[in-house]
Every structure is written in structure tokens, then in C-alpha cells.
Amino acid sequence: MFHYLWSKNHAKKSCPLVNIPDTIVYKYRQPAYWYFTSRDPAAGIKMKNKSNLGNIKVEEALSSKPGHSSCEIVAYYICSVNSVTGCKTTIEHFDYDGLREFLYNYDKENNGILQRFVDSKGGSNALYRAIWSPNVFHVERRTNKIELSDRKHNLHNRVVTFEGDEHYSNTLTVTDTMLGSQIQRICESIVTH
């Protein structure tokens, strides 16, 4: 998916309207691609050279957080794990120490995605999920019930949304026409691209 969003269209542009935080795609347990959105809005989605895929550069990039952030979570890793019951997708969230452990000592699955964690605008982690087809469009938001900065709870419980048990978060269908239409334009941009 990230490769298609980065690929240039007939106008020599990546997919418009889509922003991607630093995203490192692992293939065969090694970092293979690093996608990100350029600071220049006209430049769109970029891919770093293979020479930048070392653990030191990944650690430096993902460990930097804005000064206003009160959350220690810096990244998360998504992968599929084969088990007796079938294939299961897992998500692990990392603070600075967890990221270092993952990069230098962790036995990674064959393929996965390491991505910068972006703080939500509110005090709790929130995520939007859009379902789009030519005939159906639906957006929902899931917000964790625990504040990101509340360190009385473990990291997992403070951050999970769609990937966690339902009792950790609240689900809301997005009815805000402005936000809904903005997300719909992004979905349509991806399809067109």
C-alpha cells in the first residue's frame, strides 16, 4: 500500500492529500523501505535511500518527539504472526527503551511495519477508520478511555483503539460533515491515484 501511495502518477506526483509519518517496511526481518511525507506540501510522499535504513538513523528519527508531547510512546510495529489457529495481526507500541530493544535485540517477524507514533489532538489516543467503496462510505472514531499521560496504567492499555478489547475505548460514528467529507476526499484520492 505504501509503495502505491509513493508511486508517481501521470503528473509525476505521489498520492495527493495523504500524509504518512515515518514508516519503515521490514521484509525478511530487515528494513527494506522508509516512506514519509515531505515537509514541503508540494513534494508529497517520499522514500529514503537504502543507505538511511540503518538502526541508528531509524532510532534517531523515531525517538524525536515534539516538545509539547507528554506521551513517551514513540513508535509501533505491525506484523502478521502465523499460529495454529491461522494468521493474526499484532501491534506493539514502544517507548524509547522499547524501540531500542526492538531495533537492536528483537527477533522480528519476516515482514512488518515500524511507524512513528503521532500523538492525538486530545489527551487520549484516538484513531479514525474509514470504509469506502463506490457505493458506501462510513467513518468511525475510536478513542481510548485512558489519558496517554496517565502512567498508572500500562502502555498498551493507554494506547489501544480498534486493535484492543472494546472496554478500553469508546466508538463513535463520525457525523461531522466537514470531517467526513475531508476523509472521503482522501479515500477518493487514493482510489484515483
N, C-alpha and C positions, 0 to 999 in steps of 0.2 A: 504494500500500500504506500509506504513512504517513498519508494522508488518511483512509483507512478505520479505521486504528487510533485516530486522534484523534477521529473522529466519535462523537457521543454515542449511546448505546443507549437503550432504553425507560426505563431508570433514570437517564438524563441523565449517564452516566459514559462515559469513554473506555475502551478495551480494558484490562481488568484484567490484572495480572501482567506486563505488558510495559513495559520501561524503554527509552527512546530517548535516546542522547546528543544534544547539539545537532546538528540535521540541517537543512541549508539545501537546498531543492529549487530547481534552476535550470530555468526554462522560457524558451525563446527567448533564451538567453545572459544572462538576468537572474535575480537571486534572486527567487523568487515566494512561497515558504512557508518558515517556520522552525518546526520541531517540536522539542520537548524534553520530558523528564519533570520534573514539578514536584518541588521538594524536599519538599513535603507529599504523603505517600503517598496520601492520600485524594483529592487533586486529579487524579492520573493524568497523562495526556499533554496537553500544552498546545501552543498555536500563538501565536507572537508576532505583534503587529500589523505591518502593512506598513511603518510608519514606522521599525521597527527593522531593516529589511533592508539598510541601507547597509553598504558595505565596512568602514567604521571600526568599527561595532558588531560585525560578524562577526569582524573581526580581533581586537578586544578579547576577545570571548567565547572564541574558539577558541585564542588564544595563552596563556590562563591554564591552567597545569598545577599539580597538587598539589605541594607542597614535597618530598614523598618520591620524586617521579618522577626517574629518572636518564636517561630517554629524551627526546631532542629532537624526536621526531615529535609534531606537534600535530593534524594533520588528514589526511584523504584525500578524493579526488574520484573518483567512479564515473560513467562515462558510456559510451554506446554510440557507436562510430565506424563509419560506413559506408565500406566499401572495395570493391575489385574482387571480392574473394572473399566478400563478404557483410558482415553486421553483426557487430562484435566489441566486447565489453565490456572496458573498460580501467579500471585502478585506479592512481592516482598518489598517493603519500604525500608529505607536506610537513613540513619543519621550519619554524621561524618565518620565515626568509627566503623559503622556497619558498611559504609561504602568502601572504605579502605580494605576491610576484611573481604568484601566481595571481589574487589579488583585484584588483590594480591594472593589470597589464600582460598578462595571459594571454588569448589568443584562445580562448574557451570553445566547446565543442560546444553545439548547440542546447539539449539537455536533459541534466541530470546531477544528482548529489547530492554535496554537500560535507558531511562529517561529522567531528565531533570524534573524535580517536583516543584510545581508552581503553586504558591500559596493562594488560597481562595480570597475573595474580597472581604468576606465576613470572618468571624472568629473561628468558624468551624469549616472543615473540609466539605466542599460541595462539587458535584460533577453533573454535567448535563449529558443526556443520551438522546440522540435523535434517530428516529426510524423514518426512512424516506423511501418512497417508490413513486413512479409517475402518478399514482392514484391516491397514495396515503402519505400523510406527514404527521408525525407525533413527536413531541418533545417532553421529556420529564427530567426533573431535577431531584437528585437525592443528596440530602445534607446530613452529615454526621451529627449526632446529638451532643457530642463532647467537643469542647473547645480544643483547638490544636495546641494551645499553650498549656493546657491542664496536664501537668506531668504526674498527677496522681494516678492516671490511667496509662496503660502501656501504649506504645506507639501504634500498634495495629488497631486497637480499639478506638483511637482518636482519629484515624485517617480513613477507615473503610467506608465505602459508599455502596455501589452496585455489587462489588465483589465480596462483600461481607454479609453476615447474618442481618436480617431485616430489623432486628431490635436495636441495632446500633445507629440507625438512620431514619429520617423521615423522607417520604416520597411525595412529590408534588408535580402534577401535570402543569406544564407551562402554558398559561393562557394569555400572557402579556404579548399583545400583537406585535409590538416593536421588536422585542427579543426573539419571538418566534419567527418573524419574517426575516430577521438577520441570520438566524441559524438555517432557515430554509434556503436563503441565497447562498450560504456557504455549501450546503449539500448539493444544490444545483450546479454550483461552480465546479465541485469535484466531479460530478457526473459529466458535465460538458468537457472538462479537461481530459 
